[in-house]
Amino acid sequence: MSCFSAMNAPLLGEMEQTIGMLERGTIVTKLYGKQRRPDRRHLMLIRETRQLLWSTVAAHTPRTDFEGTIQLREIREIRVGKHSKEFRLFADDCQRYENSKCFVILYGNHFKLKSFSVVALSEIEADNWVRGLRYMVKDTVNASYPLQIDRWLRREYYQIENVNSHSAKSSEQSQTQVTIKDFKMFLASVSCKMTTSKFMECFTDDVRRKHDLKFDDFSRLYQKLLLPQSFANILCGGTAISSTFPYSEDQQTVRPAELKRFLETEQRDLNVGELNAGSIAGFIREFVQDVERDVQEPYLTLSEFVDYLFSKQNDLWNSKYDAIFMDMNLPLSSYWIASSHNTYLTGDQFSSESSCEAYARALRMGCRCIELDCWNGPDNLPYIFHGHTMTSKIKFMDVVKTIKDHAFTTSEYPVILSIEQNCSLEQQRNMAQALIEVFGDMLLTQPCDRNEQHLPSPYQLRRKIILKHKKLPQYDETTFSGVGITNGGITGAAAAAAGGGGGGGGGGGAGSSLTHRSSLGGGVGENEGDNMRKVFKEGLLYFKDPVDKSWNLYQFVLTQQELIYSSEISESHRNGTSEDDDFGLSSSCSLNNTMQQKQKDTSANDELHFGENWFHGKLEGGRKEADDLLQKYKHLGDGTFLVRESATFVGDYSLSFWRRNRPNHCRIKLKHESGSIRYYLVENFIFDSLYSLIVYYRKNMLRSSEFSIILKEPVPQPKKHEDQDWFHPNTTKEQAEQGLFKLEIGSFLVRPSVQSINAFVISFTINRKIKHCRIIQEGRLYAIDTMQFESLVSLIHYYTRNPLYRNVKLCHPVSQDLLRQALAEHAQQGDHSGGQSDGNGASNYMGSNLEEHVTCKALYSYKANKPDELSFPKHAIITNVQRNNTMWWIGDYGGMIKKHLPANYVKVIDAATEDYNSVNEEGTDGRTDSIEIYGAVASLFESNEPGIIFKLQIQTPTMQNPFVIGFDNQETAYEWIKAIQEAALIASQLATERRKKERTARVAKEMSDLIIYFRSVPFREHSWIFQEMSSFPETKAEKQFFQQNTPLFLSYHRNQISRVYPKGQRLDSSNFNPMPFWNIGSQMIALNYQTGDKAMQLNQAKFRNNGQCGYILKPSFMKLETFNPNNPLSDGLNEVRVIIRLIAARHLFRGGKSNNPQIVVEIIGASFDTGIKYRTKVNENGFNPVWNEACEFTVRNPQFAILRFEVQDEDMFAETHFIAQACYPLTSVRQGYRSVILRNKFSEELELSSLLVNIKITNITST
């Protein structure tokens, strides 16, 4: 019930100092547009008016001689770094600026935001501006209504003073005060109409005589005019007959008990009964912000009580719907999904600007399906723009990076990229690679469940990015051309169809080659990548370690696409048997079973909270340890907190926080609903994850009858590793190498990384070599590759029992005393290695004194355009690369020496400057690696190395050096070379077949492989597959959905997804009415988010529900076979009667023009409910009009209904003009006297503009 969130109490002192600095101002470099170069400006904060102001450095009075201002309430985002069009425009000039000194403010009240880009003099100043502004913006938005009025009045007052000051300077006058005449002009600007005589009656004789208005006089007069004298009587029942206001005993003030009675009786607030007098009194104190009323029993004056009724704290919107309350565990087809059309555009469809900022804005508005129109671009990567028009072009890579940065800022539920593909196959392949590299684990590349029979749920797909695109037709690659592997392999087409594979007997150390058959099917929904795992041959063969040059047994598996090998060998293969033979499982299972065992010992919990710093897991000391931790970090202030597993209630969690010099503990309760777990502290606010609960209470007040608090700083995680002998906080890489050089295998120490704050390095010995393995700290977890641990201590303990690298375990911790002794011995003997291997090699690092030549792998293919450029295919290994330029490097490939190559087309695969050596070197890390078999040339030759009789050499077009396998018997060697040659032939024929299919479908296989669920297909009336979906232009959808096949589409939308988008004729980017399409069940109604029209207003209202997460669960009655959206008698509808009394309004401004406002009340929903329900009389007052008119109507399907208020101005020609609007889902409104917060066309709140209504909704009992 509080009117605003509490200030950041623990940091108040520090924050006050920061705000003070911002008020004094600092010198910054401001970036302008194309017409003006960057220039130095004085930037300062005006706290009392909540404005950001900048002026020239030479300005004597910057508060009046300013160049521009930004209202803090209009700031939508503050970014650190050079992420704006101004920085891109002056990219060359801005290279000298450090990212940490730059920040960007995005602000405005339209879809297309303005940007304010600056560079501070220091990193500290930039950080102060970013932190201070973020704090002030939040405080401004959450301020109480009286404070908002005061700040607005001060801004208006100072503006009048400023105008008078400039006028005085030009006329050489000295007076700059605000006069009665100025106040009359001000009233006219806010649409307050009155005669001069009535106006003069407002002033005392003293004021009339002086003609000079101080701010207090200015504010008092405004407040006096704002509240009509008879307003309290109107609230009593609509007439002035009764002169008594029933909720004020003295008719002047409203006390806590009277306010509580009003809330219970008139507002029908069921939760008020649970509040004690102290809570009501606390609310009053927070609302009025008056020191003199900071007493045990404060009060509201009648004027302040009316202010409360008009305030946002009394909003018609029920704030409980600001949290996610719907079941998010149903299939995606069960939800309406917020969707955008041509998301990149900022204006019309023909000539407007395309912008990455449009994606950021749409995503932050809660949009979950965005569109990318891709066309061939330079550098083999697409442009995004509206094809065959004059719209500007933006780079594909810039767009996907923007999407990654903003995808989950507002909502954690999945983002769908609707890709309109117009690119060549080559550019599609590069697109696929770019999507994988940029999004990483965010990108969905596999089904959630191999056996699923319907679409997964939004909950299953949290923080996932899903692609909507065409997919190549599914086909079985095992039945192909009659070519197969014979003699222990695949024989003929029949054997190939069976997926069989085998190997002949082997001898020696390699043991027997294993025969294996795959039973992986090609059913619907199976990813095509499974076909690559159909096994031709499997066995234990020799592979030469690239470090110590010894031959070791590896497990090899030959498929029709690649040769997979791993140094980890399952026990069944060591014994020459396979447990999978009886079940026909893929050998990829046996390759990974050791890894699966590892996962059991590590922190494999995938809950979102598990890696967060505030989650402390199970504390050994329970509540007592939590108390000690909070006591230790109490200097962080009130709101310092941690979450731990409950010691009392198994499976539950406890929230522990510091408040008023003592620790407090709350049980986080669990509720099981529909097979999923929900979390809550307060019954009215239930969350689908522990993570969501904590995020909510770090932004919103946690309230109980005894306290209210916002969770602030988390208690830091204990650093138990700092007490371990093996931890060396100050040891360098060179010291570690020198000290470990002569120690036994498995000796190790752990040290902080010098390249990253949140990283550590394990330095350890293996065969007189020093290896370095990096550990990344991710939140509270410590990770090596995909392995995660809850502490550095548990990570080291795990690798004392399990190999870290090949067969080496961390057996011998090196203490600091032992390291000092080893370093002393090393110093006496002299350092002969220079940091490099000397043949016996102490370290496999490259010394820093070597010329920096690196090896790179091509991410994309490139064809030279000039004689001095290098041509290379994708995956090519390019050697002797010199990185002497940011854009173009020099390297060798395919006989071409020292040719230029584009730097963004390759990645470095070994670098002399790296701080660590990855333990993931090819074939030596105990994990799986592979080589492609396509285009492979295999040759067999005898070997003279001990134990190796034959060597099999494999060379592919992308390899720099051949791949060599060793054999200890002739029979096995011949079987494998034959198998590889025939597999290479099949791979070549498959590639030819794929290319043919790609050309026919105009879809690259690499893109097709990434399409899992939203597979774009033309609509068909039968044989629906749940992974497929169809799109319709609005005209075609209108015809098919409503005129031809309504029952069919109602059935279709129960399990399938459709998308409806605007017709091509809408060049002005106008939108169609989405409501009928939602009503028939279509999930994605793609609208032009950049257009502020009625359709987008309805869209914003609908998706404001359910925490603005972008997913709204469709009503359960839509699943009924009998449901018809146009039949008011359909089962499951709950008819209601709505009574609305339109009482009054405030601040109805229309661009400085005089207003004659009227209110239109409308329902948009089911066809039988839709229509204008009431239109008030025209009122000639836009400042504080009073109507006190009532209307009554029924709504038969309230779950479809959106209640819309529109304020119109009627001009002298009886033509109406838009002033403001407000839309609410009818099921999400509160009853009683409520404030309707008015918004502009773009659904942004108008300052202090609101309606006051009394609304009553009752169910109609069917007879």
Helices and strands as residue ranges (DSSP letters): G 9-11, H 12-24, E 26-31, E 39-46, E 51-56, E 68-71, G 72-74, E 75-80, H 85-89, H 91-94, G 99-101, E 102-107, E 114-120, H 123-141, H 145-170, E 178-179, H 180-189, H 196-200, H 205-210, E 212-213, H 215-226, H 231-237, E 253-254, H 256-265, G 272-274, H 277-288, G 291-293, E 300-301, H 302-310, G 312-314, G 319-322, G 332-334, E 335-340, H 356-364, E 369-375, G 378-380, E 383-384, E 394-395, H 396-406, E 415-422, H 425-439, G 440-442, E 465-469, H 492-498, E 500-501, G 508-510, E 516-517, G 528-533, E 535-544, E 551-559, E 562-566, H 571-574, G 579-582, H 587-601, G 608-611, H 622-632, G 634-636, E 641-645, E 653-659, E 662-673, E 676-682, E 685-687, H 690-697, E 702-703, E 708-709, G 720-723, H 733-740, E 747-752, E 759-766, E 769-778, E 781-784, E 787-789, H 792-801, E 812-813, H 816-829, E 853-858, E 877-882, E 888-893, E 896-902, G 903-905, E 906-910, E 928-932, E 937-942, E 950-955, E 963-967, H 970-1001, H 1005-1008, E 1014-1016, E 1028-1033, H 1034-1039, I 1040-1044, H 1046-1055, E 1057-1061, H 1075-1079, E 1084-1087, H 1094-1102, G 1106-1108, E 1111-1113, G 1116-1119, E 1136-1146, E 1157-1164, E 1171-1175, E 1186-1195, E 1202-1210, E 1216-1225, G 1226-1228, E 1232-1239, E 1245-1259
